[in-house]
Amino acid sequence: MTETQIKQIEKTFNCRLPAIYKRLLTVMPKPLKHLMSLERPGHRAIFTDKDLIIKTNKSLRNAESLSWPEKYFIIGGDCGGNLLCLNLVSKRSCVYFWWHETDEFFLHAKDIPAFIRRIYRMEADGVIDWLELSTL
């Protein structure tokens, strides 16, 4: 993603995204790209497409059946309809998990680096499980 695209996102939502999140989007490390390629269909822990980021955030903010807090900015999700968000009013880049069944937010990781470690550790565990099962 380019700096210009990030500025478009910030302008659309009249917000300032955390510097570490912007850096993640603009300088996606190759090992992280590889881990993301292992994700299941419908599951993307980190959205990397500007249009998807805008569409998802707009749709939740405009949903009639939901009162989405504007402080939560969606950065990813899973195939079950749950979302991963940043709290834009927090000083830290804490990542929150929104559980769609209860409409509750839970602290998922204390910052972006911890989030990446947690998400992709689980992803790596899934790959390891698959490898172990495939050898039976």
C-alpha positions in Angstrom: 0.0 0.0 0.0 1.2 3.5 -0.7 1.4 6.6 1.5 -1.2 8.2 -0.7 -3.6 5.3 -0.2 -3.1 5.5 3.6 -3.8 9.3 3.4 -7.1 8.5 1.5 -8.1 6.1 4.3 -7.3 8.7 7.0 -9.2 11.4 5.0 -12.2 9.2 4.5 -12.6 8.6 8.3 -11.1 11.9 9.5 -8.6 10.0 11.6 -4.9 9.5 12.2 -3.8 5.9 12.0 -1.0 4.8 14.3 2.5 5.2 12.7 3.4 1.5 13.3 0.2 0.4 11.5 1.0 2.7 8.5 4.5 1.3 8.4 3.2 -2.3 8.5 0.9 -1.5 5.5 3.6 0.3 3.4 6.6 -2.0 4.2 5.1 -5.4 4.5 8.0 -7.8 5.4 8.4 -10.8 3.1 8.1 -13.4 5.9 4.8 -11.8 7.0 3.5 -11.8 3.4 4.4 -15.5 3.2 2.5 -16.2 6.5 -0.5 -14.3 5.2 -0.5 -16.4 2.1 -1.1 -19.5 4.3 -4.4 -18.0 5.7 -7.6 -19.8 5.0 -10.1 -18.4 2.5 -12.3 -15.7 4.0 -9.8 -15.1 6.8 -7.4 -12.2 6.6 -5.9 -11.1 9.9 -4.5 -8.0 8.3 -6.4 -6.3 5.5 -3.9 -4.9 3.0 -6.3 -3.5 0.3 -7.3 0.1 0.7 -10.8 -0.4 -0.8 -11.5 -3.4 1.5 -10.4 -1.4 4.6 -12.6 1.5 3.6 -15.6 -0.7 2.7 -15.4 -2.7 5.9 -15.1 0.3 8.2 -17.9 2.2 6.4 -20.3 -0.8 6.4 -19.9 -1.3 10.2 -20.2 2.4 11.0 -23.3 2.7 8.8 -25.0 -0.5 9.9 -28.5 0.2 11.2 -28.5 -2.9 13.5 -25.3 -2.0 15.2 -23.8 1.0 16.9 -20.2 0.7 16.0 -17.9 2.9 18.2 -16.0 5.3 15.9 -12.8 4.8 18.0 -12.5 1.2 16.7 -10.8 1.0 13.3 -11.1 -2.4 11.6 -7.8 -3.8 10.3 -8.7 -7.4 9.7 -11.0 -10.3 10.4 -11.6 -14.0 10.4 -13.9 -16.3 8.4 -16.4 -16.4 11.2 -17.3 -12.7 10.9 -15.3 -11.5 13.8 -13.1 -8.5 13.4 -9.7 -7.2 14.5 -9.5 -3.4 15.3 -7.3 -0.7 16.5 -8.5 1.7 19.2 -7.7 5.1 17.6 -8.0 7.0 20.9 -5.5 4.9 22.7 -1.8 6.0 23.0 -0.7 2.4 22.1 -1.4 0.4 19.1 -3.6 -2.1 21.0 -5.5 -4.6 18.9 -9.0 -5.6 19.9 -11.1 -8.6 18.8 -14.8 -7.9 18.1 -16.9 -11.0 18.6 -19.9 -10.6 16.3 -22.2 -12.9 18.3 -22.1 -10.7 21.4 -21.0 -7.4 19.9 -18.2 -7.2 22.5 -14.6 -6.0 22.2 -11.8 -7.9 23.9 -8.1 -6.9 24.1 -6.4 -9.2 21.7 -2.8 -7.9 21.8 -1.0 -5.0 23.6 0.4 -3.7 20.3 0.9 -4.4 16.6 4.1 -6.5 17.1 2.4 -8.7 19.8 -0.6 -9.0 17.5 1.5 -10.3 14.6 3.3 -12.8 16.9 -0.1 -14.0 18.3 -1.9 -14.3 15.0 0.8 -16.0 13.0 1.9 -18.2 15.9 -1.7 -19.6 15.7 -1.4 -19.8 11.9 1.9 -21.6 12.2 0.4 -24.0 14.7 -2.4 -24.8 12.2 0.2 -25.5 9.5 2.1 -27.7 11.9 -1.1 -29.5 12.9 -1.9 -30.1 9.2 1.6 -31.4 8.6 1.3 -33.8 11.5 -2.1 -35.0 10.4 -0.9 -35.5 6.8 1.8 -37.9 7.9 -0.7 -40.3 9.6 
